[in-house]
Amino acid sequence: FVYICQQLIQSMKVQSTTTQQDDHFLIADYDYKSTNIEKNGDKYIAKPQITNFKFKTDTRIPKVGVMLVGWGGNNGTTLTGGILANKFNITWNSRRGTHQPNFYGSLTQSSVIKIGTCNTEEVFVPFKDVLPMVNPCDIVFGGWDISSLNLADAMGRAQVVDYDLQQKLRPYLEKLVPLPSIYYPDFIAANQGDRADNVIPGNNKLEHLNIIRKNIADFKQQNNLDKVILLWTANTERFCVEDPNVHGTAEKLMKSIESSHPEISASTIFACAACLEGCSFINGSPQNTIVPGVIELAEKAGVFVAGDDFKTGQTKFKTCLVEYLVGAGIKPKAIISYNHLGNNDGKNLSQESCFKSKERSKKTCVDDILESNKVLYPTEEELNIDHTIVIKYCPETGDSKKAMDEYIAEIFLGGRQTFAVYNVCEDSLLAAPLIMDLLLLCELFERIQFSKDSSEFQRFDTVLSWLSYLMKAPKSESGITTINALSRQRAMLENLVKVCAGLTVDDNLRLEVRYG
Ligand code: NAI
């Protein structure tokens, strides 16, 4: 490896016999070490094995467009405005002084990865510098909303961004107006009806699908884009009543759209339109948008789907704290989570059917962590801990969401340890950089292929579970168990980009420092 030993370097070149690079591709060879476990009576037999993988990354950076469903919402406006502030280096004043734009909260832009050691010093580089990634400031944004407000006015309505920055962004944002969208009132809260003034007319779901497809094709062509990614950041819908005859295959799903079946949600129409236009689709809300028929459509189109529900504040912390407790041999017995928020998301979630979608994704997030430890949880019954989710809509709190969690755990000799955690922050200021990461990583993974034991190169699985660090209820390929533990999810992403770059995966033994 050749690098300059200094605090934060911006570029890195890997020099090794196991990587090859030309103008278009970087190919890295990786001997993956795993352990195959066999059960023999009540004993495990562990057999270490090595499998050879090659990872091929297309290093050419494409021109990328992103279409957000729910563009005029809190997340949509904060993301678009935040990126423009960075792009044009717009500074603004608040009572705390003058602010510079940044990408704090973005894994790719503001976190670092250890690439090795220089003498005994550990060397870190920004995540975004390990493999060639799109610069977020180069993304072209577009999208839909059932509300017709331009993005400047929508940002004012959101009440997230400092007033002075809103004013400075106005000339850029007032030109951006969301396209009319599909509105199926039965799927979101009735209280959203008063903002729905930008709606594609009619009840014919096939016509709706075709209009959305045309919107995507036009956006791509008008902006001269190499690729487009769609992301749902519109209201949380209720779950659709999933039926194999309606949603089970691509063919059945298309037939159900043709007959305007009532259990086809707006989000599923967007997901289908994305696949049919050759675009990956990310679901940022908890509902079951990505039904099996959508996965089949994506598979056929060679695009990715990823979901569900952004993992921003409370759940991120939960999957970190519970991982710590269970990892320390301490037994969580109850998690009681209260939230109150006053933004439009909270207003929508005040309807029971939409709340149920959120409750489901917030509740499942510690299951695998508990299930992994049979010392603490030897029976199914013990796994059934008190995990309660309460969400209340209180308009006065605006976007400044309050999350109050109590964790009760059993410690040595029947003792109890209780954590009471109080988390306050602007929800969309956490969500916007995370949405950006989802888009950037999804785009990067579209440029990576792998080959196992010298087989043909192939793309990753259609359901992009590599993005689980960013999702509350990560969707996986069938047959692959979901990982929710935050440090494992992050290590997975970090190691993947390192392996693709030809770097060594870190097992934290630090033998080169101890005995180098
Ligand atoms: P928001 O309510 O401010 O924005 C949603 C936007 O979607 C609104 O402008 C609404 O008019 C629009 N909309 C509703 N139905 C639509 C449709 N069929 N087509 C196009 N637009 C439609 O909500 P916010 O805060 O931006 O959150 C968006 C989603 O992200 C919600 O589902 C929320 O649960 C989810 N989420 C947000 C997190 C956060 O930290 N902000 C974390 C996890 C998930």
Residues whose N, C-alpha, C, O or C-beta is under 5 A from the ligand:
A	BS01	NAI	V69 G70 G72 G73 N74 N75 G76 W144 D145 I146 S147 S181 I182 Y183 T233 A234 N235 T236 A266 G284 S285 D309 F310 T312 N344 D345 D427 S428 A431
